[in-house]
Amino acid sequence: FVGCVVMLFGSHPLLAYAIVGLGAAAYSPAKYGILTELLPPEKLVAANGWIEGLTVGSIILGTVLGGVLISKSVSQSLLGFDMPILETSIDTAAESAILIIMMIYVLAALINLRIPDTGARYESQKTNPIELVKDFSICFKTLWADRLGQISLAVTTLFWGAGATLQFIVIKWAQVALHMTLSQGAILQAISAVGVAGGAVWAAWRIPLRSSLKVLPYGIAMGLVVCIMAIYNSDMLPNTTIWTIGKFEISLNLLPAYFLLILVGWLAGYFVVPMNALLQHRGHVLMSAGHSIAVQNFNENISVLMMLLIYSGLIWLDASIQAVIIGFGVAVSAIMWLVIKRHKANQAEYDSMHLIGEHKH
């Protein structure tokens, strides 16, 4: 809300985004951490599945809403709305859109007031920055040292780094291989997101927490499916329109691309949701779920930055998008194979599976 206010009053958009990002970074550990306080361990996968599914749904809805709010007809209607006595000084489509988004933030805040008190009480948190860094480093080392925590943390770190990079890869692939415009390529991101939501809900229904590590091979499969994307281009099939929804046309030569993106998204959602649940559970047992999610978010953002840096370097070197896609897919599959190998080595040394489901000490 504050970020929207800052942007509305003419501050630099980067400052507004920084404020929104700060709020998101603070809210995320609370949003996921409260699950361990509200639910027993065996229900964490289901809860995470629904949260991920609804989050993806809200992202898609938000993207559509953004497009609607800045459309000429809707923006003119909003700007034509006159409030008696109160002078708003809202004169542009962007300002009217930001005002609507502010109202949505207020609605979200009111909904938060209905979250029940879990009864969990924690000791007062430190405020000294140096002590906070020390505390964070202890949590960081603890989670990476834990036999189950390190596996789930490695997978979620890879997932978010790969997911962020894949968004840019998909847009470039759409332009080069599918001959789509930038705006049309953005639709492919939404199609992939639908797959993520489907995989997340499917995992919520099918995978109990004790079986969460059985989904690791799906990560390898996701990387291999990404490699297949590099082979396909829209010239392989005729450009025949088979379905029209408004201005959006579904043509025969794009169906394989849609299928591949939905499959990649489904595999990603299916294997990351149980890993999120396992990480929350181990974090709750070893420290607190909020602390562990803060460590998780830190690792994920570092992963996003590193993978986007590598992708930017490849684009700067003028590497073909097909080579980038194959390299990306092989890297994801190879890293997942190493994670599985690490888990097997951990199990050979000491069986830690009985730790899944234990209560906080």
NORMORA-V725058 format. One record per pair of residues at least 24 apart in sequence whose ideal C-beta (glycine too) atoms are under 10 Angstrom apart, sorted by sequence separation. I is the first residue (numbers start at 1). GAP is how many residues later the second one is. D is the distance in Angstrom with one decimal. If there is no record, write none. Layout:
BEGIN
{{I GAP D} {I GAP D}}
END
This chain:
BEGIN
{{31 24 9.4} {69 24 7.4} {70 24 6.9} {232 24 5.5} {233 24 9.0} {307 24 8.9} {69 25 8.9} {167 25 8.1} {231 25 9.9} {232 25 6.4} {307 25 10.0} {70 26 8.8} {71 26 9.9} {74 26 9.6} {166 26 7.5} {167 26 9.5} {69 27 7.1} {70 27 5.6} {229 27 9.4} {232 27 9.8} {69 28 3.9} {228 28 9.2} {229 28 7.7} {232 28 6.9} {68 29 9.1} {69 29 9.0} {163 29 9.0} {231 29 9.8} {67 30 10.0} {69 30 9.5} {163 30 9.8} {66 31 7.0} {69 31 5.9} {229 31 5.3} {65 32 8.8} {68 32 9.8} {69 32 8.0} {228 32 6.3} {229 32 7.9} {163 33 8.2} {66 34 9.7} {225 34 9.9} {226 34 8.3} {229 34 9.9} {65 35 8.0} {66 35 8.4} {225 35 6.4} {226 35 9.8} {228 35 9.0} {229 35 7.7} {65 36 8.5} {225 36 9.4} {228 36 9.3} {159 37 10.0} {226 37 9.7} {225 38 5.5} {226 38 5.9} {62 39 8.8} {65 39 8.5} {225 39 5.3} {222 41 8.5} {223 41 9.3} {225 41 9.6} {226 41 9.5} {62 42 8.7} {221 42 9.0} {222 42 5.9} {225 42 6.6} {226 42 9.9} {221 43 9.5} {222 43 9.1} {224 43 9.5} {225 43 9.8} {222 44 9.0} {223 44 9.1} {222 45 4.0} {221 46 5.6} {222 46 5.7} {220 47 9.5} {222 47 9.9} {218 48 9.2} {219 48 7.7} {222 48 8.9} {218 49 5.1} {219 49 8.3} {221 49 9.6} {222 49 7.2} {58 50 10.0} {218 50 8.4} {221 50 8.6} {222 50 9.6} {218 51 9.7} {219 51 9.6} {220 51 9.4} {177 52 8.1} {215 52 9.4} {218 52 5.5} {219 52 5.1} {177 53 8.2} {218 53 4.0} {219 53 8.4} {177 54 9.3} {178 54 8.5} {179 54 8.3} {180 54 8.2} {217 54 8.3} {218 54 9.3} {177 55 6.7} {178 55 6.9} {179 55 5.7} {215 55 6.3} {216 55 6.8} {166 56 9.8} {170 56 9.9} {173 56 6.4} {177 56 4.1} {178 56 4.6} {179 56 8.2} {215 56 4.3} {218 56 9.7} {219 56 9.0} {155 57 10.0} {162 57 9.3} {169 57 8.3} {173 57 8.0} {176 57 8.1} {177 57 6.7} {178 57 9.4} {214 57 9.6} {215 57 8.6} {155 58 9.4} {177 58 8.6} {215 58 8.4} {216 58 9.3} {170 59 8.4} {173 59 9.2} {177 59 9.7} {212 59 9.3} {215 59 5.2} {216 59 8.3} {152 60 7.7} {155 60 9.0} {159 60 7.9} {162 60 8.3} {166 60 7.3} {169 60 8.4} {173 60 9.1} {174 60 9.4} {179 60 8.9} {214 60 8.2} {215 60 7.5} {151 61 9.6} {152 61 8.3} {155 61 7.1} {158 61 7.5} {162 61 8.4} {169 61 9.8} {187 61 7.3} {212 61 8.8} {213 61 7.7} {151 62 6.8} {212 62 3.6} {213 62 8.4} {159 63 9.1} {166 63 9.6} {191 63 9.8} {195 63 9.5} {199 63 9.3} {203 63 9.7} {207 63 8.0} {211 63 7.6} {212 63 6.7} {215 63 9.9} {148 64 9.0} {152 64 9.9} {155 64 6.5} {162 64 8.6} {184 64 8.9} {194 64 9.5} {195 64 9.5} {198 64 7.5} {199 64 9.3} {202 64 7.3} {206 64 8.4} {207 64 9.3} {212 64 9.2} {268 64 9.7} {275 64 9.9} {148 65 7.9} {151 65 7.8} {158 65 9.8} {184 65 9.7} {195 65 9.5} {199 65 9.5} {200 65 9.3} {201 65 10.0} {204 65 9.6} {209 65 7.3} {212 65 6.2} {213 65 7.3} {264 65 9.3} {271 65 8.5} {188 66 8.9} {191 66 8.5} {192 66 9.3} {195 66 6.5} {196 66 9.2} {199 66 6.5} {200 66 8.9} {203 66 6.7} {204 66 9.8} {207 66 7.6} {208 66 8.7} {212 66 4.6} {187 67 9.9} {191 67 5.5} {194 67 8.7} {195 67 3.9} {198 67 7.3} {199 67 3.9} {202 67 7.6} {203 67 4.8} {207 67 4.9} {212 67 9.5} {191 68 9.5} {192 68 9.2} {193 68 9.2} {194 68 6.3} {195 68 6.5} {196 68 8.7} {197 68 7.7} {198 68 5.3} {199 68 6.3} {200 68 8.8} {201 68 7.8} {202 68 5.9} {203 68 7.6} {206 68 9.5} {209 68 5.8} {210 68 9.6} {188 69 7.0} {191 69 9.7} {192 69 4.3} {193 69 9.6} {195 69 6.5} {196 69 4.1} {197 69 8.9} {199 69 6.4} {200 69 3.9} {201 69 9.4} {203 69 8.3} {204 69 6.5} {208 69 9.6} {209 69 6.6} {212 69 8.8} {286 69 10.0} {184 70 9.4} {188 70 7.7} {191 70 5.0} {192 70 7.0} {195 70 2.4} {196 70 7.2} {199 70 2.8} {200 70 7.3} {203 70 4.2} {204 70 9.1} {207 70 8.6} {282 70 9.8} {285 70 7.7} {187 71 9.5} {190 71 9.5} {191 71 6.1} {192 71 9.4} {194 71 6.6} {195 71 4.2} {196 71 9.2} {198 71 6.6} {199 71 3.8} {202 71 8.9} {203 71 5.8} {209 71 9.7} {285 71 9.7} {289 71 9.6} {188 72 9.8} {189 72 8.4} {192 72 6.2} {193 72 6.4} {194 72 8.8} {195 72 7.9} {196 72 5.6} {197 72 6.5} {198 72 8.6} {199 72 7.8} {200 72 7.7} {201 72 8.7} {203 72 9.7} {209 72 6.5} {285 72 9.7} {288 72 8.6} {178 73 9.9} {188 73 5.7} {191 73 10.0} {192 73 4.2} {195 73 7.5} {196 73 4.0} {199 73 8.3} {200 73 4.8} {203 73 9.7} {204 73 9.2} {282 73 7.7} {285 73 6.1} {287 73 9.5} {179 74 9.3} {180 74 8.2} {191 74 7.7} {192 74 9.3} {195 74 6.8} {196 74 9.0} {199 74 7.5} {200 74 9.9} {203 74 8.9} {281 74 9.1} {282 74 8.4} {285 74 7.3} {286 74 8.7} {178 75 8.1} {179 75 9.8} {194 75 9.8} {195 75 9.5} {281 75 7.0} {284 75 9.0} {285 75 5.3} {286 75 8.6} {178 76 6.4} {189 76 9.6} {192 76 8.4} {193 76 9.2} {196 76 8.4} {200 76 9.3} {281 76 7.7} {282 76 9.5} {284 76 5.9} {285 76 6.9} {38 77 8.8} {180 77 9.1} {192 77 9.9} {196 77 9.4} {281 77 8.6} {38 78 7.7} {178 78 9.9} {278 78 7.0} {37 79 9.9} {39 79 9.8} {178 79 5.8} {277 79 9.9} {281 79 9.7} {9 80 9.7} {37 80 9.6} {38 80 5.7} {174 80 9.4} {177 80 8.0} {8 81 9.4} {27 81 10.0} {31 81 9.6} {34 81 7.2} {37 81 3.7} {38 81 9.9} {8 82 8.4} {16 82 9.1} {23 82 9.5} {30 82 9.6} {34 82 9.6} {36 82 9.1} {37 82 7.6} {38 82 9.3} {35 83 9.8} {37 83 4.5} {174 83 7.9} {31 84 9.8} {34 84 6.4} {36 84 8.7} {173 84 8.3} {10 85 9.8} {20 85 9.6} {27 85 9.3} {30 85 9.5} {33 85 9.9} {8 86 9.1} {9 86 9.9} {34 86 8.4} {7 87 8.6} {8 87 6.2} {33 87 9.3} {170 87 9.3} {174 87 9.8} {7 88 9.0} {173 88 9.6} {233 89 9.0} {8 90 5.1} {230 90 9.0} {232 90 9.9} {7 91 5.9} {8 91 7.1} {170 91 6.9} {230 91 7.7} {231 91 8.0} {229 92 9.6} {230 92 4.3} {4 93 9.8} {5 93 8.7} {8 93 9.6} {229 93 8.8} {230 93 7.8} {4 94 5.2} {7 94 9.5} {8 94 7.5} {170 94 9.1} {230 94 8.3} {231 94 9.1} {3 95 9.6} {4 95 8.0} {7 95 9.8} {166 95 9.3} {227 95 9.8} {230 95 4.0} {231 95 8.9} {4 96 9.7} {229 96 5.4} {230 96 4.9} {4 97 5.6} {5 97 7.0} {228 97 9.2} {229 97 9.0} {230 97 9.3} {3 98 9.5} {4 98 4.6} {166 98 7.5} {227 98 6.9} {228 98 9.6} {230 98 9.0} {3 99 9.5} {4 99 9.6} {166 99 9.3} {226 99 6.3} {227 99 5.3} {229 99 9.4} {230 99 7.5} {1 100 8.9} {2 100 9.7} {4 100 9.4} {5 100 9.8} {226 100 8.3} {227 100 9.2} {229 100 7.6} {1 101 5.8} {4 101 6.7} {163 101 9.8} {227 101 8.4} {228 101 8.1} {1 102 9.5} {3 102 9.0} {162 102 9.9} {163 102 9.2} {166 102 8.6} {226 102 6.1} {227 102 3.7} {1 103 9.3} {2 103 9.1} {226 103 3.5} {227 103 6.6} {1 104 4.1} {225 104 7.5} {226 104 8.8} {1 105 6.7} {163 105 6.7} {223 105 7.9} {224 105 6.4} {226 105 9.6} {227 105 9.2} {162 106 7.9} {223 106 4.5} {224 106 8.6} {226 106 6.6} {227 106 7.9} {1 107 8.8} {222 107 8.2} {223 107 6.7} {225 107 9.9} {226 107 8.4} {1 108 7.3} {223 108 7.3} {224 108 8.8} {225 108 9.6} {159 109 6.4} {163 109 8.6} {223 109 3.5} {224 109 5.7} {159 110 9.5} {222 110 6.4} {223 110 3.2} {222 111 7.8} {223 111 7.6} {159 112 7.8} {160 112 8.4} {220 112 8.0} {221 112 8.1} {223 112 8.2} {159 113 4.6} {219 113 7.0} {220 113 4.7} {223 113 6.6} {158 114 9.2} {219 114 7.6} {220 114 8.6} {222 114 7.9} {223 114 9.0} {156 115 10.0} {220 115 9.3} {221 115 8.9} {67 116 9.4} {155 116 7.1} {156 116 6.2} {159 116 7.5} {219 116 8.1} {220 116 4.7} {155 117 6.8} {156 117 10.0} {158 117 9.7} {159 117 9.0} {219 117 3.6} {220 117 5.9} {157 118 9.9} {218 118 8.6} {219 118 8.7} {67 119 9.7} {155 119 9.2} {156 119 5.3} {217 119 7.8} {220 119 9.4} {152 120 9.5} {155 120 4.4} {156 120 6.1} {216 120 6.6} {217 120 9.1} {219 120 7.4} {220 120 7.6} {154 121 8.9} {155 121 9.0} {216 121 9.3} {219 121 8.3} {152 122 8.4} {153 122 8.4} {156 122 9.4} {63 123 7.9} {152 123 4.5} {155 123 9.0} {156 123 6.1} {216 123 6.5} {217 123 7.0} {63 124 9.5} {151 124 7.9} {152 124 7.5} {155 124 8.5} {216 124 5.0} {152 125 8.4} {153 125 9.4} {154 125 10.0} {63 126 8.4} {64 126 8.4} {152 126 4.4} {153 126 5.9} {213 126 9.9} {63 127 6.4} {151 127 7.9} {152 127 4.0} {213 127 8.9} {216 127 6.9} {151 128 9.0} {152 128 8.8} {216 128 10.0} {60 129 9.2} {149 129 8.2} {150 129 9.8} {152 129 8.8} {153 129 8.8} {59 130 9.3} {60 130 5.3} {63 130 8.8} {148 130 6.3} {149 130 6.5} {152 130 6.9} {153 130 9.2} {213 130 6.4} {59 131 8.4} {60 131 9.6} {148 131 8.5} {151 131 9.5} {152 131 9.2} {149 132 9.3} {150 132 9.3} {60 133 5.7} {146 133 9.7} {148 133 8.4} {149 133 4.3} {56 134 9.3} {59 134 6.2} {60 134 7.2} {148 134 5.2} {149 134 7.1} {213 134 9.2} {147 135 9.2} {56 136 9.5} {57 136 8.5} {143 136 7.9} {146 136 5.7} {149 136 9.2} {160 136 8.9} {164 136 8.9} {56 137 4.8} {57 137 8.9} {59 137 9.5} {60 137 8.1} {146 137 9.0} {148 137 9.5} {149 137 6.9} {156 137 9.9} {160 137 8.8} {163 137 9.4} {164 137 9.4} {55 138 9.6} {56 138 7.5} {59 138 9.2} {148 138 9.7} {149 138 9.9} {161 138 9.1} {165 138 9.3} {56 139 9.1} {143 139 7.3} {146 139 9.0} {153 139 8.4} {157 139 7.6} {160 139 8.6} {161 139 6.9} {164 139 8.2} {165 139 7.7} {168 139 9.8} {172 139 9.2} {213 139 9.9} {56 140 5.2} {57 140 5.9} {142 140 9.6} {143 140 6.6} {146 140 6.2} {152 140 9.6} {156 140 5.9} {157 140 10.0} {160 140 3.9} {161 140 8.9} {163 140 9.6} {164 140 4.4} {168 140 7.3} {213 140 7.7} {55 141 9.2} {56 141 4.0} {142 141 9.1} {145 141 9.4} {156 141 9.6} {157 141 9.4} {158 141 9.7} {159 141 8.0} {160 141 7.9} {161 141 8.2} {162 141 8.1} {163 141 8.3} {164 141 9.0} {165 141 9.5} {166 141 9.3} {167 141 9.7} {55 142 8.3} {56 142 9.1} {153 142 7.4} {157 142 4.4} {158 142 9.1} {160 142 9.9} {161 142 3.1} {162 142 9.2} {165 142 4.4} {169 142 7.1} {211 142 9.8} {53 143 8.2} {54 143 8.1} {56 143 9.8} {143 143 6.9} {149 143 7.5} {153 143 6.2} {156 143 7.7} {157 143 5.5} {160 143 6.0} {161 143 5.1} {164 143 6.8} {165 143 5.8} {168 143 6.1} {172 143 7.7} {210 143 7.4} {213 143 8.4} {52 144 7.1} {53 144 4.4} {56 144 7.1} {57 144 10.0} {139 144 8.2} {142 144 5.6} {143 144 7.7} {152 144 8.7} {156 144 6.4} {157 144 9.4} {159 144 8.6} {160 144 6.0} {161 144 8.3} {163 144 9.3} {164 144 6.2} {165 144 9.7} {168 144 8.7} {176 144 8.1} {177 144 7.0} {210 144 9.4} {212 144 7.2} {52 145 7.1} {53 145 7.8} {55 145 8.6} {56 145 9.7} {142 145 6.4} {154 145 8.7} {157 145 7.8} {158 145 6.7} {161 145 6.7} {162 145 6.6} {165 145 7.9} {166 145 9.5} {169 145 9.9} {176 145 4.9} {177 145 7.6} {211 145 9.0} {53 146 8.9} {54 146 9.1} {146 146 9.6} {149 146 9.1} {153 146 6.3} {157 146 4.7} {161 146 4.1} {165 146 5.1} {169 146 9.9} {175 146 8.3} {176 146 8.1} {210 146 5.1} {50 147 10.0} {52 147 8.7} {53 147 4.6} {54 147 9.3} {139 147 8.3} {149 147 9.7} {153 147 9.2} {156 147 9.0} {157 147 9.3} {160 147 9.1} {161 147 8.1} {164 147 9.2} {165 147 9.7} {168 147 8.5} {174 147 9.6} {209 147 5.9} {210 147 6.2} {49 148 9.4} {52 148 3.8} {53 148 4.5} {139 148 5.3} {143 148 8.5} {173 148 5.4} {177 148 9.0} {208 148 9.4} {209 148 6.4} {51 149 8.2} {52 149 8.2} {53 149 9.3} {138 149 8.3} {139 149 8.8} {142 149 8.9} {143 149 5.8} {154 149 9.8} {157 149 10.0} {158 149 8.9} {161 149 9.5} {172 149 4.9} {173 149 8.4} {208 149 9.4} {49 150 8.8} {50 150 7.8} {53 150 9.5} {142 150 8.8} {171 150 9.9} {49 151 4.7} {50 151 6.9} {52 151 8.5} {53 151 7.4} {139 151 9.9} {140 151 9.5} {144 151 8.4} {170 151 10.0} {173 151 8.7} {48 152 7.5} {49 152 5.4} {52 152 8.3} {135 152 9.3} {139 152 4.7} {140 152 9.8} {143 152 5.3} {169 152 7.2} {172 152 7.7} {173 152 6.5} {49 153 7.7} {51 153 9.1} {138 153 9.2} {139 153 6.9} {142 153 8.6} {143 153 8.0} {172 153 9.0} {49 154 5.1} {50 154 5.7} {140 154 9.2} {141 154 9.5} {45 155 9.9} {46 155 9.4} {48 155 8.1} {49 155 2.3} {50 155 9.8} {136 155 7.9} {139 155 7.3} {140 155 5.2} {144 155 8.8} {169 155 6.4} {170 155 9.4} {48 156 7.0} {49 156 7.2} {135 156 8.0} {139 156 5.3} {143 156 8.9} {168 156 9.6} {169 156 6.1} {46 157 8.7} {47 157 7.6} {49 157 9.2} {45 158 6.4} {46 158 4.3} {49 158 8.3} {136 158 7.0} {137 158 9.6} {140 158 7.4} {45 159 6.0} {46 159 7.3} {136 159 7.2} {139 159 9.7} {140 159 8.3} {165 159 9.3} {166 159 9.2} {169 159 6.3} {44 160 9.8} {45 160 9.2} {46 160 9.8} {169 160 9.7} {43 161 9.5} {45 161 8.9} {46 161 8.8} {48 161 9.8} {45 162 5.3} {46 162 8.8} {136 162 7.8} {166 162 7.4} {45 163 6.5} {46 163 9.2} {165 163 6.7} {166 163 9.7} {44 164 9.6} {45 164 5.4} {120 164 9.9} {43 165 9.3} {44 165 5.6} {45 165 9.6} {125 165 9.7} {42 166 6.1} {43 166 8.1} {45 166 8.7} {122 166 6.6} {125 166 9.8} {162 166 7.4} {165 166 9.9} {166 166 9.1} {41 167 9.6} {42 167 5.5} {45 167 6.4} {162 167 9.4} {165 167 9.7} {41 168 5.4} {42 168 7.7} {44 168 8.9} {120 168 8.7} {122 168 8.4} {40 169 9.3} {41 169 8.8} {120 169 9.7} {122 169 9.8} {162 169 8.4} {45 170 9.7} {162 170 5.4} {161 171 9.5} {158 173 9.2} {159 173 9.1} {162 173 8.8} {158 174 6.9} {161 174 9.8} {162 174 9.9} {158 177 5.5} {159 177 9.8} {157 178 9.7} {158 178 7.2} {155 180 9.1} {154 181 7.9} {155 181 7.5} {158 181 7.7} {154 182 9.1} {154 184 8.6} {155 184 6.1} {154 185 5.1} {155 185 9.9} {152 187 9.6} {151 188 6.1} {154 188 7.7} {155 188 9.9} {150 189 9.0} {151 189 8.7} {154 189 9.4} {151 191 6.8} {152 191 9.9} {150 192 7.6} {151 192 5.0} {150 193 9.0} {147 195 9.3} {148 195 8.7} {151 195 7.5} {147 196 8.2} {150 196 8.2} {147 198 9.8} {148 198 8.3} {147 199 4.6} {146 200 9.9} {147 200 8.2} {151 201 9.4} {147 202 8.5} {147 203 7.0} {149 203 9.8} {147 204 9.5} {148 204 5.6} {147 205 4.3} {148 205 8.2} {146 206 8.4} {147 206 9.5} {149 206 9.8} {148 207 6.1} {147 208 7.8} {148 208 6.8} {56 209 8.6} {146 209 8.6} {56 213 7.8} {52 216 10.0} {53 216 7.7} {52 217 6.3} {49 220 8.1} {52 220 7.6} {53 220 8.7} {49 221 9.2} {52 221 5.5} {51 222 8.7} {50 223 9.3} {48 224 8.8} {49 224 4.8} {52 224 7.5} {48 225 4.9} {49 225 8.6} {51 225 8.7} {47 226 9.5} {48 226 7.7} {46 227 9.1} {48 227 9.1} {49 227 9.1} {45 228 6.3} {48 228 4.8} {49 228 8.3} {44 229 9.5} {45 229 5.2} {47 229 9.7} {48 229 4.6} {44 230 8.8} {45 230 9.6} {47 230 7.4} {48 230 9.5} {45 231 8.4} {46 231 8.4} {48 231 9.6} {44 232 8.3} {45 232 4.3} {48 232 7.4} {44 233 3.8} {45 233 8.3} {47 233 9.1} {43 234 8.9} {44 234 7.9} {42 235 9.7} {44 235 9.6} {45 235 9.9} {41 236 8.3} {44 236 5.9} {45 236 9.5} {41 237 9.3} {44 237 5.8} {39 238 9.8} {41 239 9.1} {42 239 9.7} {41 240 5.2} {44 240 9.0} {120 240 9.8} {35 241 9.6} {36 241 9.5} {39 241 9.9} {40 241 10.0} {41 241 10.0} {35 242 8.3} {41 243 8.3} {32 244 7.3} {36 244 5.6} {41 244 8.9} {32 245 9.5} {35 245 6.3} {36 245 6.8} {44 245 9.5} {35 246 9.5} {32 247 9.1} {33 247 7.2} {36 247 7.8} {37 247 8.2} {32 248 6.0} {36 248 4.0} {35 249 9.0} {36 249 8.9} {33 250 7.9} {32 251 9.3} {33 251 7.8} {37 251 9.3} {36 252 8.3} {37 252 7.6} {36 253 4.2} {37 253 9.6} {29 254 9.4} {35 254 7.1} {36 254 9.1} {33 255 6.7} {34 255 7.8} {33 256 3.6} {34 256 8.5} {36 256 9.3} {32 257 6.7} {33 257 3.8} {36 257 9.8} {32 258 8.3} {33 258 8.2} {35 258 9.9} {29 259 8.8} {30 259 9.3} {31 259 9.7} {33 259 7.9} {29 260 7.5} {30 260 6.3} {32 260 9.1} {33 260 5.6} {29 261 4.1} {32 261 5.0} {33 261 8.9} {28 262 9.3} {29 262 7.5} {31 262 8.4} {29 263 8.2} {30 263 8.5} {29 264 4.1} {32 264 8.5} {28 265 6.3} {29 265 4.9} {32 265 9.5} {28 266 8.1} {29 266 9.2} {29 267 8.5} {26 268 9.2} {28 268 8.8} {29 268 7.1} {25 269 8.2} {28 269 5.8} {25 272 6.4} {28 272 9.9} {24 273 9.1} {25 273 9.1} {25 276 8.4} {21 280 9.6} {44 313 9.8} {42 314 9.5} {41 315 7.4} {42 315 6.7} {41 316 4.8} {40 317 8.6} {41 317 8.0} {41 318 7.9} {40 319 9.0} {36 324 8.4}}
END
